[in-house]
Amino acid sequence: MFTPLIDNELKLLPVFVLGSNRLEHQKPEKYPGGFAVCSQFSLFTAGSGIFIDHNNNKHRVRSGDVFYFTEDTPVEYYPMTDGWACKYIMCGGEALGRLMDCLGFSQSGVIATRSAGVYDEVNAMFENIVELNKIGGRLANSELSYLMYELLMTLGESARVPGTDPARRKLEPVVAYIRERFYEDISLDMLAAGSGYNATYLEKLFRSVYGVSPIAFLMRTRIENAQKLLCSDLSLTAREVGERCGFNDKSYFGKTFKRYTGLTPREYRAANTYFDTRGGV
């Protein structure tokens, strides 16, 4: 299993790049246990190959496709033609998993950037990251964090293009409902009734696409919105932020927020604004 070294400076960044390169000939690779502390994104620029995801599904990957897998995710991939060329990025960070969940990434999968019409943009982003990563240093690491965030947002939009994934397409109404009404009292049975599927099937389908249950996805959505609200409206107390994001119990909100972010709501606000922590939030 691959285990890269992460220095303390990188750990301070919410998203960071551990390694990147260009490969003219992608070789067969198999990781039964995945990578220990990082995720990988690979953009293919020539040739074709097979990518076997965490559900053991085979995907034909061609020029213009991106495959990805998260840490500790078993995957396998191998070329079907000579010159299966790619650019890859290995990344990590405390915020990476939450961001990928919010964008709708599962544990592993394939995104067709040519279908989304953003291949040139994504290719340029990969190229910028590969080149800047050669420089290294604090300034480069900070810029790489921003570029990686931008790349993830672009890939997230590409992954939501209709028709790219039948299972994902089935869940689009459920995900839209969660993102629009996350502040309401929502249960698995309610989501199942609204989707037309039974609760067991909906949970299985959700885990196959997003790697988490519908309720875990709902909770992450609430926390993401709470993070935004804590920093955008300093007039609100933590209790009020929690209530606006679907948490009726202040203690439960605080515990859940810390479990997902590593900080209390008050600490998070202080770290991301000029808010005085001596105040009564």
Secondary structure as UniProt FT lines:
FT   HELIX           8..11
FT   STRAND          16..23
FT   STRAND          29..31
FT   TURN            32..33
FT   STRAND          39..46
FT   STRAND          48..52
FT   TURN            54..55
FT   STRAND          58..62
FT   TURN            63..64
FT   STRAND          65..69
FT   TURN            71..72
FT   STRAND          75..79
FT   TURN            82..83
FT   STRAND          85..92
FT   TURN            94..95
FT   HELIX           96..103
FT   STRAND          108..112
FT   HELIX           113..116
FT   HELIX           119..135
FT   HELIX           138..159
FT   TURN            162..163
FT   HELIX           166..181
FT   TURN            182..183
FT   HELIX           188..195
FT   HELIX           199..210
FT   HELIX           214..232
FT   TURN            234..235
FT   HELIX           238..244
FT   TURN            245..246
FT   HELIX           250..261
FT   HELIX           265..272
FT   TURN            277..278
//
